[in-house]
């Protein structure tokens, strides 16, 4: 189905200023009793209560009458009468409470108790409103709050507009929220939804087809609501089922209330705080049910669409992570391909790529697609073998990355960073020309400046920009190459090679070389004075640390003796210290010096110690013999080049065999998989390090260095022109000073 977005996506901004102004006016009456950042503790529950009350009003009397006839009546009958999966059996309403004699607090609680259990869970457990009722009553504010909300007419406000009201309230009361928290601007969600539906959706014109959508960090439900609206407008017969997980109780409460009014199944919106009525239910309660890092709340359900803005920079392990997250994530990772975090674990300080893996895990293998917001970190953070790199590698090798779209800065209400949208598609749904390809869209210049900033939001993705970005995506290889570029997936995969120079060093014993031995730390594993003192003064009970302390104690005397012997040798030789260009010759001098070294050592331990001393006393020398090993190093990938270099420069070897790499010359080169490695070295490395040896001993990784592909060189302004501008400016300033 080719969707004509212009039929239902417009540039109309839903104006909620009147409604939010009313809420803000009510909030101001709480001044004195509440600090401004706590107004939401009252306002959010009351907005939800009034919203639900208005929805239930047409059927309220019939529900009460039916309930009064039989108070044990099944809830399904009352839900059928109310028209929703919730109801209220209380004789009260907010307005009726005002004319009722008696205890207002008790009557208000009686009214709230009349709601069905799912609503009571929202109001009492997730919003903890009973505490606020008591506070309002004691301060004399309860009557005023009930009166003002009873006068707020929400009967004709649809769920879309109500979503905007909820979100504006959240924004006003959460100015200091962490970046990425709460919700995404609706125009960004519209763009994400358009990109999701722009490809692979030919089957959505079928009558009554079921479509599943998941947002596992759903906040107040904005992404679910917007995607639901788009799909229903595209084909009103679609059976759209929404699934959400949300860890924040307030956001979960607002989301669930909105989904209940939409007629969605409450069992598919999981999160917040859950309670039990029986001991059996108590046993089955899950702690933090909305925590996606701990739980897949819909294990049997695969999704057609996943749309999500996961939190940026939220730790999943360590002291700052939520309790139980690290254990859950690591346990899931151990499941391998059967687990949710199958590709790798990112750095513990950012969980974005865990959410991305969860999204892929939940996608239908036949037709699943996902739109995921991220900051720059998931594109390029981490080294070759890091979890981040391996996640990107898996996504590329399995052909899930369809497109990455860069958006402008200043789009969010509480952060001004630039963001990206990952569009992921299961390979089966990709059209042939997209298979094995990745599209990069640079949309940083597609926006409209707001006349008035909203928090940190100064720009929006207006309709014209959404149209332009969607067109770049759908035009694919025919799109304007200034903004869109297509690459084979291998473009972003690379191998990292270790690079060394052949081991050629000279050896001697002088004061300078002894200091070099200290600086290199070649004997730190034998004895480390700082670490020894730290362990000695600690109360450690760790077996590993106690073992290390005992080892240091056994080696302490020998360590100081080594330097004593070397310094005596350097002093006796003075300026006559012999310089050795063959390590074997130097070892003949070194070994006798330490034949009576304090302590007991096996032959291999003594040999290793002497090697470390010799290495610490050495420096690179391109005229020294090339040190070799008899066995061939299979990871050495340019052996022929190395051999040719040795022959051309008439270098001597200490023995027949393969040249050893000098570990002190360690470097690395990252080379794309689609490049010829030897040609790369001929162009980029050999001109600078002609004897470079490279080894395939690191691994394969992946990154998306996005800005590199759209970089345009701008020639520096001519120096003479700049000088003239400076002189003109100086002349103007001089003239102005004289006039003063």
C-alpha positions in Angstrom: 0.0 0.0 0.0 1.5 3.3 -1.1 0.3 5.6 1.7 -0.6 9.2 0.8 0.5 10.9 4.0 -0.8 14.3 2.8 -4.3 13.0 3.4 -3.8 13.0 7.2 -0.4 14.6 8.0 -0.7 18.3 8.0 1.1 21.3 9.6 -1.7 22.0 11.9 -0.5 22.6 15.4 -3.0 21.4 18.0 -3.4 24.4 20.3 -3.7 23.3 24.0 -2.7 26.6 25.4 -6.2 27.3 26.8 -6.5 23.9 28.5 -2.9 24.0 29.8 -3.4 27.6 31.0 -6.4 26.4 33.0 -4.3 23.7 34.6 -1.5 26.1 35.4 -4.0 28.5 36.9 -5.2 25.7 39.2 -1.6 24.7 40.0 -0.9 28.2 41.2 -3.5 27.8 43.9 -1.2 25.2 45.5 1.5 27.7 46.2 2.5 27.7 49.8 1.3 24.2 50.4 3.5 22.8 47.7 6.8 23.7 46.1 6.3 24.4 42.3 8.2 21.2 41.3 5.6 19.2 43.4 2.5 20.7 41.9 2.4 17.7 39.5 1.7 15.4 42.5 -1.8 16.9 42.6 -2.3 18.1 39.0 -1.5 14.9 37.1 -3.9 12.6 39.2 -6.7 15.2 39.0 -6.3 15.7 35.2 -6.6 11.9 34.8 -9.6 11.7 37.2 -11.4 14.5 35.4 -10.6 13.0 32.0 -12.0 9.6 33.0 -15.0 11.1 34.6 -15.9 13.0 31.4 -15.5 9.8 29.4 -17.8 7.8 31.7 -20.4 10.4 32.2 -22.9 9.3 29.5 -23.2 5.8 31.0 -22.6 6.6 34.6 -26.2 6.4 35.8 -26.8 3.0 34.1 -23.6 1.6 35.6 -24.6 2.7 39.1 -28.1 1.3 38.8 -26.9 -2.0 37.5 -24.3 -2.2 40.3 -26.8 -1.3 43.0 -29.0 -4.2 41.9 -26.2 -6.7 42.3 -23.0 -5.6 43.9 -21.3 -9.0 43.0 -22.0 -8.5 39.3 -19.0 -9.4 37.1 -16.9 -6.5 36.1 -17.2 -7.4 32.4 -20.9 -6.5 32.5 -20.2 -3.1 34.0 -17.4 -2.5 31.4 -19.9 -3.4 28.7 -22.3 -0.8 29.9 -19.6 1.9 30.4 -18.2 1.3 26.9 -14.7 1.1 28.3 -12.6 -1.4 30.2 -13.1 0.7 33.3 -16.1 2.2 35.2 -17.1 4.0 38.4 -19.9 2.7 40.7 -19.9 5.7 43.1 -22.9 8.0 43.4 -20.5 10.9 43.5 -18.9 13.0 40.8 -16.5 15.9 41.3 -19.4 18.3 41.0 -21.7 16.3 43.3 -19.0 16.3 46.0 -19.3 20.1 46.3 -23.0 20.0 47.3 -22.6 16.9 49.6 -22.7 17.5 53.3 -20.2 15.7 55.6 -16.6 14.9 55.4 -15.3 16.0 52.0 -12.1 14.0 52.2 -14.0 10.8 53.1 -16.5 11.4 50.3 -13.8 12.1 47.8 -12.0 8.9 48.7 -15.3 7.1 48.5 -15.7 8.5 44.9 -12.2 7.3 44.0 -12.9 3.9 45.5 -15.8 3.5 43.1 -13.5 3.3 40.2 -12.6 -0.2 38.8 -9.4 -1.8 40.1 -7.3 -0.8 37.1 -8.0 2.9 37.7 -7.5 2.6 41.5 -4.1 1.1 40.7 -3.3 4.2 38.6 -4.5 6.7 41.2 -3.5 5.1 44.4 -0.5 2.9 43.7 1.3 4.6 40.8 0.4 8.3 41.6 0.2 7.7 45.3 -2.6 10.2 45.5 -4.0 9.3 48.9 -1.1 11.0 50.5 -1.8 14.2 48.6 -5.5 14.1 49.5 -4.6 14.1 53.1 -2.2 17.0 52.6 -4.7 19.0 50.6 -7.4 18.4 53.2 -5.2 19.5 56.1 -4.1 22.7 54.2 -7.7 23.6 53.3 -7.0 23.3 49.6 -9.0 20.1 48.8 -12.4 21.9 48.2 -10.9 24.4 45.8 -9.0 21.8 43.8 -12.1 19.6 43.4 -14.2 22.7 42.5 -11.8 24.0 39.8 -11.4 20.6 38.2 -15.2 19.9 38.2 -15.6 23.1 36.1 -13.0 21.9 33.5 -14.9 20.5 30.5 -13.0 17.7 28.8 -16.0 16.1 27.1 -15.2 17.1 23.5 -11.4 16.7 23.7 -10.2 13.7 21.7 -7.4 11.4 22.7 -4.9 13.1 20.4 -5.5 16.5 21.9 -5.5 15.0 25.4 -2.1 13.5 24.7 -0.8 17.0 23.9 -2.3 18.3 27.1 -0.6 15.5 29.2 2.7 16.1 27.5 2.6 19.9 27.9 1.8 19.4 31.6 4.8 17.0 31.9 7.1 19.5 30.2 6.1 22.4 32.4 6.5 20.4 35.6 9.7 18.6 34.5 12.1 21.4 33.3 15.1 19.6 34.9 14.3 16.1 33.6 17.2 14.1 32.1 17.7 14.4 28.3 15.6 11.8 26.6 13.1 11.4 29.5 9.3 11.6 29.2 8.4 12.0 25.5 9.4 13.0 22.0 7.9 16.0 20.2 4.9 14.9 18.2 6.3 16.1 14.8 9.3 13.9 15.3 7.1 11.0 16.0 5.1 11.8 12.9 8.3 11.7 10.9 9.3 8.4 12.5 5.9 6.9 11.7 6.0 8.1 8.1 9.4 6.5 7.6 8.1 3.3 9.1 5.1 3.1 6.8 6.9 4.4 3.7 8.4 1.0 2.9 7.3 -2.7 3.2 3.7 -1.9 4.0 1.9 -3.2 0.8 -0.2 -5.5 2.9 -1.8 -2.8 5.1 -4.6 -2.2 2.7 -6.1 -5.6 3.6 -9.5 -5.5 5.4 -9.3 -5.9 9.2 -5.7 -6.9 9.1 -4.1 -7.0 12.6 -1.1 -4.8 13.2 1.0 -4.8 16.3 3.0 -1.9 17.6 5.5 -1.9 20.5 7.1 0.9 22.4 9.1 -0.5 25.3 9.9 2.9 26.8 6.5 4.4 26.1 6.4 7.3 28.5 2.9 8.9 28.3 2.2 6.9 25.1 2.8 9.6 22.5 4.5 7.3 20.0 1.9 4.6 20.4 -1.0 7.2 20.0 0.6 8.9 16.9 1.4 5.6 15.1 -2.1 4.3 15.9 -3.7 7.5 14.5 -1.6 7.3 11.3 -2.5 3.6 10.7 -6.2 4.1 11.3 -6.4 7.1 9.0 -4.5 5.1 6.3 -7.0 2.2 6.7 -9.8 2.4 9.3 -10.4 -1.3 9.2 -7.0 -2.2 10.6 -7.0 -4.0 13.9 -4.2 -2.0 15.6 -3.0 -3.5 18.9 -0.7 -1.4 21.0 1.9 -2.7 23.4 3.9 -0.6 25.9 6.3 -0.9 28.7 7.1 2.0 31.0 9.2 2.1 34.2 8.1 5.6 35.5 4.9 5.4 37.5 3.6 8.8 36.5 4.2 8.3 32.8 2.8 4.8 33.0 -0.4 6.1 34.7 -1.0 8.7 32.0 -0.3 6.3 29.2 -2.6 3.6 30.6 -5.4 6.1 31.1 -5.1 7.2 27.5 -4.9 3.6 26.2 -8.0 2.6 28.2 -10.0 5.4 26.6 -8.7 4.3 23.2 -10.1 0.9 24.0 -6.7 -0.8 24.0 -6.1 -3.9 26.2 -4.8 -2.9 29.5 -2.8 -6.2 29.7 -0.7 -4.8 26.9 0.4 -1.7 28.7 2.8 -2.8 31.5 4.7 -0.9 34.1 4.5 1.3 37.1 3.6 -0.2 40.4 1.3 -3.3 40.4 -0.6 -4.6 43.5 -2.3 -7.8 44.4 -5.7 -8.6 46.1 -4.8 -12.2 47.1 -1.8 -14.1 48.4 -1.7 -16.0 45.1 -1.6 -12.8 43.1 1.1 -11.5 45.5 3.3 -14.5 44.6 3.0 -13.8 40.9 3.8 -10.0 41.1 6.8 -8.9 39.1 9.1 -6.2 40.5 9.5 -3.3 38.2 7.3 -4.9 35.5 7.9 -2.0 33.0 11.7 -2.3 33.2 12.6 -3.4 29.7 16.2 -4.3 30.7 14.8 -6.8 33.2 11.7 -8.1 31.4 10.2 -8.9 28.1 6.5 -8.4 29.0 5.2 -10.0 25.8 7.4 -13.0 25.3 5.0 -14.8 22.9 4.2 -11.8 20.8 6.3 -10.6 17.8 5.7 -7.1 16.5 5.0 -5.7 13.1 6.4 -2.3 14.2 8.6 -1.1 17.0 8.9 2.6 17.6 10.9 4.0 20.5 13.0 6.7 22.0 15.1 4.9 24.6 16.7 7.0 27.4 20.1 8.4 26.5 23.1 7.7 28.7 21.2 5.6 31.3 23.5 3.0 33.0 22.5 -0.6 33.0 25.2 -1.8 35.4 27.3 -0.4 38.3 26.3 1.7 41.3 24.1 4.1 39.3 22.0 1.4 37.6 18.6 0.3 38.9 18.6 -2.6 41.3 18.7 -6.0 39.5 19.3 -4.6 36.0 22.9 -5.7 35.6 22.1 -9.3 36.8 19.1 -9.5 34.4 21.1 -8.1 31.4 24.0 -10.4 31.9 21.8 -13.4 32.4 20.0 -12.6 29.2 23.3 -12.2 27.3 24.4 -15.7 28.4 21.4 -17.1 26.5 23.2 -16.3 23.3 21.1 -16.2 20.2 18.0 -17.2 22.2 18.3 -14.1 24.4 17.3 -10.5 23.8 20.8 -9.2 24.1 22.4 -11.6 21.6 24.9 -9.4 19.8 26.8 -7.8 22.7 26.8 -5.8 25.8 27.5 -2.1 25.4 29.5 0.0 27.9 27.7 0.0 31.2 27.0 3.7 31.2 24.5 3.7 28.2 21.7 1.2 27.6 20.6 2.5 24.1 22.0 -0.5 22.2 20.3 -2.9 24.7 17.0 -1.3 23.7 17.9 -1.6 20.1 18.7 -5.3 20.4 15.4 -5.8 22.2 13.6 -4.1 19.3 15.2 -6.5 16.8 14.4 -9.5 19.1 10.7 -8.5 19.1 10.4 -7.8 15.4 8.4 -10.2 13.2 10.9 -12.1 11.0 8.5 -11.8 8.1 7.6 -8.1 8.0 9.0 -6.3 11.1 10.2 -2.7 11.0 11.5 -0.4 13.7 12.1 3.3 14.1 14.5 4.1 17.0 15.8 7.5 18.2 19.4 7.7 19.4 22.0 10.2 20.1 25.4 9.8 18.4 26.8 7.2 20.8 25.3 4.1 19.2 26.7 5.1 15.8 30.4 5.0 16.7 31.1 4.6 20.4 33.5 1.8 21.5 36.5 0.0 20.1 36.6 -2.9 17.6 35.8 -5.6 20.1 33.5 -3.6 22.3 29.9 -4.5 22.8 28.7 -1.4 20.9 30.8 -2.3 17.8 29.7 -6.0 17.9 26.0 -4.9 18.0 26.5 -2.7 15.0 28.3 -5.5 13.3 25.5 -8.0 13.9 22.9 -5.5 12.6 24.9 -5.0 9.4 25.9 -8.6 8.8 22.3 -9.6 9.2 21.1 -6.8 7.0 18.8 -5.1 9.5 20.0 -1.5 9.0 17.8 0.1 6.4 18.6 3.8 7.0 20.0 6.3 9.5 18.6 9.8 9.5 20.4 12.7 11.1 18.1 15.4 12.5 18.8 19.0 13.6 19.6 20.1 17.1 17.1 21.9 19.4 14.2 19.6 18.7 13.6 18.3 22.2 12.1 20.2 25.2 14.8 19.3 27.6 18.0 18.8 25.5 19.5 20.6 22.5 21.6 17.7 21.2 21.2 16.5 17.7 19.5 13.1 17.2 19.4 10.3 14.8 16.6 7.9 13.7 17.6 4.3 12.9 15.2 2.6 10.5 15.6 -1.2 10.9 13.9 -3.8 8.7 13.9 -7.5 8.8 15.6 -8.7 5.5 12.5 -10.4 4.3 10.5 -7.2 3.9 13.2 -5.2 2.1 12.7 -4.5 -1.6 15.5 -6.0 -3.8 17.4 -2.8 -4.4 17.6 -2.1 -0.6 19.0 -5.6 0.3 22.6 -5.3 1.5 22.4 -1.5 1.4 22.4 1.3 4.0 21.0 4.7 3.3 22.3 7.7 5.1 20.1 10.8 5.1 21.5 14.1 6.3 18.4 16.0 7.3 20.0 18.5 9.7 18.9 21.4 7.6 15.3 20.3 7.3 13.4 22.2 10.0 11.4 25.3 10.9 12.4 27.8 13.6 9.7 28.3 16.2 8.5 31.8 16.9 8.8 31.1 20.6 11.0 28.6 22.3 9.5 25.8 24.4 12.1 25.0 27.0 15.1 24.1 24.9 13.0 23.3 21.8 13.7 26.1 19.3 13.0 24.1 16.1 10.4 21.7 14.7 10.2 19.3 11.8 7.4 21.0 10.0 5.2 19.3 7.3 7.4 20.5 4.4 10.5 19.1 6.1 8.7 15.8 6.9 7.6 15.6 3.2 11.2 16.3 2.0 12.8 13.7 4.4 10.3 11.0 3.5 10.8 11.7 -0.1 14.6 11.3 0.3 14.0 8.0 2.0 11.5 6.6 -0.6 13.5 7.9 -3.6 16.4 5.9 -2.3 19.1 5.7 -5.0 17.4 8.5 -7.0 17.4 10.9 -4.1 19.4 14.1 -4.1 23.0 12.9 -3.2 23.6 16.1 -1.3 21.3 14.8 1.4 21.2 11.0 0.8 23.9 8.5 0.2 23.6 4.8 -0.4 26.4 2.3 0.5 26.9 -1.4 0.6 26.7 -2.6 4.2 30.4 -3.7 4.1 31.3 0.0 3.9 30.7 0.3 7.6 32.4 -3.0 8.6 36.1 -3.1 9.2 39.0 -5.1 10.5 41.5 -3.7 12.9 45.1 -4.8 12.3 47.9 -4.6 14.8 50.9 -2.9 13.3 54.5 -3.3 14.5 58.1 -2.8 13.3 60.5 -5.8 13.4 62.3 -6.3 16.7 65.6 -4.5 16.3 67.1 -3.2 19.5 70.4 -2.4 21.1 71.3 -3.1 24.8 73.6 -1.6 27.4 73.8 -0.8 31.1 74.0 2.9 31.9 72.4 5.3 34.3 70.1 6.5 31.5 69.1 2.9 30.6 68.4 2.0 34.2 66.0 5.0 34.5 64.4 3.8 31.3 63.9 0.4 32.9 62.1 2.1 35.7 60.0 4.2 33.4 58.9 1.3 31.3 57.7 -0.6 34.3 59.0 -3.8 33.0 59.4 -5.2 36.5 56.0 -4.1 37.8 54.6 -7.6 37.8 57.6 -8.8 39.7 57.3 -6.0 42.4 55.3 -2.9 42.4 56.2 -0.6 45.3 53.1 1.6 45.2 50.7 -1.4 44.9 52.6 -3.3 47.6 52.3 -0.4 50.1 48.6 -0.1 49.3 47.9 -3.8 49.8 50.1 -3.9 53.0 48.1 -1.0 54.6 44.7 -2.4 53.6 42.4 -4.9 55.4 41.7 -6.9 52.3 40.3 -10.4 52.6 40.3 -11.0 48.9 42.2 -14.3 48.1 43.6 -12.8 44.9 44.9 -9.7 46.6 46.4 -11.6 49.5 48.2 -13.9 47.0 49.6 -10.8 45.2 50.8 -9.3 48.5 52.7 -12.5 49.4 54.3 -12.5 46.0 55.4 -9.0 46.4 56.8 -9.7 49.8 58.8 -12.6 48.4 60.2 -10.5 45.6 60.9 -7.2 47.5 64.5 -7.9 48.4 65.3 -9.2 44.9 63.7 -6.2 43.3 66.0 -3.7 45.1 69.0 -6.0 44.6 68.4 -5.9 40.8 68.8 -2.1 40.7 71.7 -2.2 43.1 73.6 -4.6 40.8 72.7 -2.6 37.7 73.8 0.7 39.2 77.1 -0.8 40.4 77.7 -2.2 36.9 76.9 1.2 35.3 79.2 3.0 37.7 82.1 0.6 37.2 81.8 0.7 33.4 81.4 4.5 33.3 81.8 5.8 29.7 83.1 2.4 28.6 79.8 0.6 28.8 79.6 -1.8 25.8 76.7 -1.5 23.3 75.2 -4.7 22.1 73.1 -5.0 18.9 72.3 -8.7 19.4 70.3 -9.6 22.5 71.9 -13.0 22.7 75.3 -11.4 23.2 73.9 -9.0 25.8 72.3 -11.9 27.8 75.8 -13.5 28.2 76.8 -10.4 30.1 73.5 -10.0 32.0 72.9 -13.5 33.3 76.1 -13.8 35.4 75.2 -10.5 37.2 72.1 -12.1 38.7 73.2 -15.7 39.4 72.9 -15.1 43.2 69.7 -13.1 43.2 67.8 -13.5 46.5 64.7 -15.8 46.3 63.7 -19.1 44.7 62.8 -19.2 41.0 62.1 -21.8 38.5 64.2 -21.7 35.3 61.2 -20.3 33.4 60.7 -17.6 36.0 64.3 -16.6 36.0 64.4 -16.5 32.2 61.3 -14.3 32.1 62.7 -12.0 34.7 66.0 -11.6 32.8 64.1 -11.0 29.6 62.1 -8.2 31.2 65.3 -6.6 32.5 67.0 -6.7 29.1 63.9 -5.3 27.3 63.8 -2.5 29.8 67.4 -1.6 29.1 66.9 -1.6 25.3 66.0 1.0 22.7 65.1 0.7 19.0 68.0 0.5 16.6 67.4 0.0 12.9 71.0 -1.1 12.5 70.7 -3.9 15.1 70.0 -7.6 14.1 66.5 -8.6 13.5 65.3 -10.9 16.2 63.4 -13.9 15.0 61.4 -17.0 16.1 61.6 -20.4 14.5 57.8 -21.0 14.4 55.8 -19.1 11.8 53.2 -16.6 13.0 50.1 -17.3 11.0 48.6 -14.0 11.9 51.4 -12.1 10.2 49.7 -11.1 7.0 52.5 -9.3 5.1 55.4 -11.7 5.7 56.5 -11.4 2.1 56.8 -7.6 2.4 58.8 -8.0 5.6 61.2 -10.6 4.1 61.8 -8.4 1.0 62.5 -5.4 3.3 65.1 -7.4 5.3 66.8 -8.6 2.1 66.8 -5.2 0.4 68.4 -3.5 3.4 70.9 -6.4 4.1 69.7 -6.8 7.6 71.2 -9.6 9.8 69.0 -12.0 11.8 69.8 -13.5 15.1 68.5 -16.9 13.8 66.6 -18.3 10.9 62.8 -17.9 11.1 60.0 -15.3 11.2 60.8 -11.8 12.4 59.4 -10.9 15.9 57.3 -7.8 16.2 58.6 -5.0 18.5 55.8 -4.6 21.1 57.0 -1.1 21.9 56.1 0.1 18.4 52.6 -1.1 18.7 50.1 0.7 16.5 46.9 -0.2 14.7 45.1 0.4 11.4 41.3 0.2 10.8 40.6 -0.9 7.3 37.2 -1.4 5.7 36.2 -4.9 4.7 35.7 -3.8 1.1 39.2 -2.5 0.8 42.4 -4.3 -0.4 44.6 -4.4 2.8 47.9 -4.5 1.0 47.0 -1.6 -1.3 45.9 0.3 1.8 49.3 -0.2 3.5 51.2 0.7 0.3 49.4 4.0 0.2 48.9 4.9 3.8 51.5 3.1 5.9 54.7 2.0 4.0 55.6 5.5 2.9 55.9 6.4 6.6 56.9 3.0 8.2 58.5 1.0 5.3 59.2 -2.1 7.5 55.7 -2.2 9.0 54.4 -5.7 9.9 50.7 -6.1 10.3 48.8 -8.9 12.1 45.2 -10.0 11.9 44.9 -10.4 15.6 42.3 -7.8 16.8 38.9 -8.5 15.2 36.1 -7.2 13.0 34.0 -4.2 14.1 31.5 -1.7 12.7 30.8 2.0 13.0 28.8 4.7 11.3 31.0 7.8 11.0 28.0 9.7 9.7 29.3 13.2 9.4 32.4 12.0 7.5 30.2 11.1 4.5 28.6 14.5 4.3 31.7 16.6 5.0 32.2 19.4 2.4 35.6 21.0 2.4 35.5 24.8 2.7 38.6 26.6 1.5 40.1 29.0 4.1 39.7 32.6 3.4 42.7 34.2 1.7 45.2 35.6 4.2 45.5 38.9 2.4 41.8 39.4 2.5 41.7 38.6 6.2 44.5 41.1 6.8 42.7 43.8 4.8 39.5 43.2 6.9 41.5 43.4 10.1 43.2 46.7 9.0 39.9 48.2 8.0 38.4 47.2 11.3 41.3 48.7 13.2 41.0 51.9 11.2 37.3 52.2 12.0 38.0 51.7 15.7 40.8 54.2 15.7 38.5 56.8 14.1 35.7 56.1 16.6 38.1 56.5 19.5 39.3 59.8 18.1 35.8 61.1 17.7 35.2 60.3 21.4 
